[in-house]
């Protein structure tokens, strides 16, 4: 049986055991089980990330992906995916998009030009059946208001808010697992 493909882009910062996105992706793979293949590429220099380098790595991963791939981005990985999809031509059909605790670049203290999205970026995204945004109200790194900014731009997205998950979701994210399973419940067909 062919495994369902998930491409997970991690956060910036250290990515060692129990750091960054490590626990979240490990919990995701374990909860999804054998029917899924979670690709978790190590992005270039995560402690000093440069968008152009991450974009080049994401392009390679997307070239190798199959139609119907579900994209998951945690923190910086989520904002990189959104920037990439809204600015580049994507040949692969995407089965779903799940963005966890991503910064929205542009508000005061979050003005990093290389990561900022273009105006009306949501209208530039390729066709994606479902978009989910996950954020905790007690996120100590990226304020909860950032998911609200994304919600204003992506009005068709489903926002899942949490009270006490922090930024890393280290104990896992059952709602993400459930959403991925629903996205992949039927074999993908290009529309």
MOSUL-V596545 format. One line per field, one symbol per residue. ss: DSSP state (A for helix, B for strand, O for the rest). A space follows every 50 residues. Layout:
ss=???
//
This chain:
ss=OOOBBBBBBOOOOOOOOOOOOAAAAAAAAAAAOOOBBBBOOOOOOAAAOO AAAAAAAAAAAAAAOOOOBBBBBBOAAAAAAAAAAAAOOOOOOBBBBBBB OOOOOOOOOOOOAAAOOOOOAAAAOOOBOOBBBBBBOOOOOOOOAAAAAA AAAOOOOBBBBBOOOOOOOOOOOAAAAAAAAAAOOOOOOOO
//
